[in-house]
């Protein structure tokens, strides 16, 4: 770009700012074709190169309505973690879910000790506090809600407090109930995918759009 062209672009931006005010902030996007982003650092950047087990806890009401939630939700989280966190590996969620079904004492087992049984470095515990694919006040409308307390345990330190805790909440679709024709299965899948991405985002540095 020549000096005269750079000066011309600068004058254009100054004139637009004076004329349009805040709306001129959109001009860099129009001129260069890129939206401004910022880097959000990982809240817990210690899962790289680790072997991880995912354990989902849910109350009986949720399990009656969604008997496969242990496996399904953990599998979506697994996909997101392995996509974004470098060299992370996970225990097959079906294997963990099978252990939960066959061993009634798993709920009272120390989480770090439970993780050791799967030869893991970390155990991620997902404690569901909300899991539904219907609007709470309008049960005939499809919309996914998942809220969970997430704890990470270092399996090298049994009977210890979590190394990291956070709450993750997603709503899908975010703007309102699903469109006509979107069924329960589609809403459930998309909501679990959104939850997996939101949770994985706590563990790696990522670029997000500037609001």
Order of alpha helices (4+ residues) and beta strands (2+ residues): alpha-alpha-beta-beta-alpha-alpha-beta-alpha-alpha-beta-beta-beta-alpha-beta
